[in-house]
Amino acid sequence: MNGTPFSPLGPSGPSTAADAPTRYDNLSIALHWATAAIILLQFALAETWEFFPKIVRHLLIVGHMSLGLMLAVVIALRILWRVLPWRQVFAHGQDFFGRAAQAMHHLLYVLIVAEVILGILTRWTDNQALSFFGLLIASPFGSVSKAVGGFVEEVHDVTAWTIIILAGAHALAALYHHYLLKDGILRRMMPWIT
């Protein structure tokens, strides 16, 4: 052992330069990949449910709403974990690319939080209850005009596409670091690499 106390969440910080961590803590990794999986599944559901019969479409929409509420919990946990001192932190470089990476991460957080809120509002401004695996959550707004509902839905759609494009750029940057720069950036977030 390297003298660092055991933590089920992963490394708690280096005790010497030789003990410097090479990866994020386990909770950060789990929350990162949970976020990615939910977002990809959410997007796939929303982009394909129109191709299914009405009963299947309804189930896909309920699944989409339920996963959206789960995403709200995951992103809240990620934000909370980011501000706590126990997580493993890697500094972004102070050059253009380091600042761009930090800006990309912050922008993704803002957009994901906005998308969750927009998803809830989309349902409620469509004058329908939100569903969490069949548990109905009524709108507190009462009746809303179709114009408002359509606008909120459009912003929700544009935000979803923006997240997917930025997440794709994020993934490409990670692959660039891994295969061309060979600097270990991607390995930090891999769950199966110690």
VMD Tcl script that draws the C-alpha trace (Angstrom):
set ca {
  {0.00 0.00 0.00}
  {1.22 3.54 -0.62}
  {0.31 5.00 2.77}
  {-2.91 6.57 1.45}
  {-5.95 5.63 3.54}
  {-8.42 3.28 1.86}
  {-11.59 4.87 0.54}
  {-14.41 3.03 -1.27}
  {-14.70 6.13 -3.44}
  {-11.19 5.72 -4.75}
  {-7.95 7.61 -4.11}
  {-8.22 10.37 -1.54}
  {-5.15 12.25 -2.70}
  {-1.43 11.72 -3.05}
  {0.87 11.55 -0.05}
  {3.98 12.05 -2.22}
  {4.66 12.91 -5.85}
  {5.19 9.21 -6.54}
  {1.71 8.53 -5.18}
  {0.09 11.08 -7.49}
  {-3.16 9.58 -8.80}
  {-3.47 8.61 -12.43}
  {-7.27 8.44 -12.56}
  {-10.39 10.03 -11.17}
  {-12.01 8.62 -8.05}
  {-14.55 5.83 -8.49}
  {-17.60 7.98 -7.74}
  {-16.60 10.62 -10.31}
  {-16.08 7.91 -12.90}
  {-19.42 6.23 -12.12}
  {-21.32 9.53 -12.26}
  {-19.60 10.53 -15.52}
  {-20.51 7.29 -17.28}
  {-24.03 7.23 -15.80}
  {-24.56 10.74 -17.18}
  {-23.25 9.73 -20.61}
  {-25.38 6.58 -20.75}
  {-28.58 8.34 -19.68}
  {-28.06 11.19 -22.14}
  {-27.40 8.83 -25.06}
  {-30.42 6.70 -24.17}
  {-32.60 9.80 -23.73}
  {-31.57 11.11 -27.12}
  {-32.09 7.74 -28.83}
  {-35.58 7.39 -27.32}
  {-36.63 10.89 -28.36}
  {-35.31 10.47 -31.89}
  {-36.94 7.08 -32.51}
  {-40.28 6.89 -30.67}
  {-42.17 8.28 -33.67}
  {-41.37 5.08 -35.57}
  {-43.28 2.87 -33.12}
  {-46.98 2.10 -32.65}
  {-48.86 4.32 -30.19}
  {-48.68 1.95 -27.20}
  {-44.91 1.44 -27.60}
  {-44.41 5.17 -28.23}
  {-46.21 5.91 -24.95}
  {-43.90 3.54 -23.06}
  {-40.84 5.10 -24.68}
  {-42.04 8.59 -23.73}
  {-42.65 7.48 -20.12}
  {-39.17 5.92 -20.11}
  {-37.73 9.16 -21.48}
  {-39.39 11.21 -18.74}
  {-38.35 8.76 -16.03}
  {-34.74 8.72 -17.21}
  {-34.83 12.51 -17.36}
  {-35.75 12.65 -13.68}
  {-32.99 10.12 -12.94}
  {-30.59 12.37 -14.88}
  {-31.64 15.24 -12.60}
  {-30.52 13.21 -9.58}
  {-27.25 12.11 -11.23}
  {-26.32 15.63 -12.34}
  {-27.20 17.03 -8.89}
  {-24.89 14.41 -7.34}
  {-22.14 15.31 -9.84}
  {-22.38 18.99 -9.01}
  {-22.38 18.27 -5.27}
  {-19.41 15.91 -5.64}
  {-17.47 18.55 -7.65}
  {-17.62 21.03 -4.78}
  {-16.60 18.54 -2.07}
  {-12.90 18.25 -1.19}
  {-12.71 14.42 -1.32}
  {-12.91 13.97 -5.05}
  {-9.86 13.48 -7.22}
  {-9.06 16.66 -9.16}
  {-6.86 17.11 -12.21}
  {-6.04 20.69 -13.14}
  {-6.82 21.87 -16.65}
  {-3.90 23.47 -18.41}
  {-3.78 27.23 -18.52}
  {-3.19 27.31 -22.27}
  {-5.98 27.77 -24.83}
  {-6.83 24.07 -24.93}
  {-6.95 23.69 -21.16}
  {-9.26 26.68 -20.85}
  {-11.40 25.39 -23.74}
  {-11.74 21.99 -22.02}
  {-12.78 23.65 -18.77}
  {-15.29 25.86 -20.61}
  {-16.68 22.78 -22.41}
  {-17.20 20.96 -19.11}
  {-18.94 23.93 -17.53}
  {-21.11 24.48 -20.60}
  {-22.16 20.82 -20.62}
  {-23.16 21.04 -16.95}
  {-25.24 24.18 -17.58}
  {-26.91 22.67 -20.65}
  {-27.72 19.38 -18.91}
  {-29.32 21.17 -15.96}
  {-31.25 23.40 -18.38}
  {-32.32 20.36 -20.42}
  {-33.72 18.58 -17.37}
  {-35.73 21.68 -16.45}
  {-36.86 22.13 -20.05}
  {-37.92 18.48 -20.20}
  {-40.16 18.90 -17.16}
  {-41.54 22.16 -18.53}
  {-42.11 20.59 -21.96}
  {-44.46 18.05 -20.46}
  {-46.23 20.51 -18.20}
  {-46.61 23.20 -20.88}
  {-48.15 20.48 -23.06}
  {-50.85 20.34 -20.33}
  {-49.91 16.79 -19.34}
  {-48.64 15.24 -16.13}
  {-45.02 14.21 -15.85}
  {-44.56 10.48 -15.31}
  {-41.86 8.80 -13.27}
  {-42.25 5.11 -14.15}
  {-46.04 5.54 -14.02}
  {-46.19 7.83 -10.98}
  {-47.93 10.96 -12.29}
  {-46.70 14.41 -11.26}
  {-49.28 17.05 -12.18}
  {-48.31 20.44 -13.54}
  {-48.46 23.30 -11.03}
  {-49.15 25.76 -13.87}
  {-52.69 24.91 -14.91}
  {-53.57 25.31 -18.59}
  {-50.85 26.64 -20.90}
  {-51.30 27.81 -24.50}
  {-50.14 25.61 -27.40}
  {-47.80 28.40 -28.53}
  {-45.96 28.41 -25.20}
  {-45.84 24.61 -25.13}
  {-44.48 24.50 -28.68}
  {-41.80 27.08 -27.89}
  {-40.62 25.22 -24.78}
  {-40.52 21.95 -26.71}
  {-38.48 23.56 -29.49}
  {-35.93 24.95 -27.01}
  {-35.78 21.49 -25.36}
  {-35.04 19.89 -28.76}
  {-32.36 22.43 -29.72}
  {-30.71 22.05 -26.32}
  {-30.70 18.25 -26.70}
  {-28.95 18.48 -30.08}
  {-26.46 21.00 -28.66}
  {-25.62 18.62 -25.80}
  {-25.14 15.71 -28.22}
  {-22.86 17.77 -30.48}
  {-20.78 19.05 -27.55}
  {-20.62 15.59 -25.95}
  {-19.46 14.22 -29.32}
  {-16.74 16.89 -29.45}
  {-15.81 15.99 -25.86}
  {-15.51 12.31 -26.84}
  {-13.45 13.15 -29.94}
  {-11.11 15.29 -27.84}
  {-10.66 12.39 -25.40}
  {-9.87 10.05 -28.30}
  {-7.41 12.61 -29.74}
  {-5.63 12.72 -26.37}
  {-5.59 8.94 -26.14}
  {-4.51 7.95 -29.64}
  {-2.51 10.93 -30.90}
  {-1.13 12.70 -27.83}
  {-0.93 9.50 -25.75}
  {-1.07 11.60 -22.57}
  {-3.31 9.44 -20.37}
  {-6.24 11.89 -20.24}
  {-8.80 9.29 -21.37}
  {-7.39 6.63 -19.03}
  {-8.21 8.86 -16.04}
  {-11.94 8.35 -16.64}
  {-11.92 4.68 -17.64}
  {-13.66 2.53 -15.02}
  {-11.77 -0.70 -15.75}
  {-8.26 0.79 -15.64}
  {-6.56 1.09 -12.26}
}
mol new
graphics top color blue
foreach p $ca { graphics top sphere $p radius 0.5 }
foreach p [lrange $ca 0 end-1] q [lrange $ca 1 end] { graphics top cylinder $p $q radius 0.2 }
display resetview
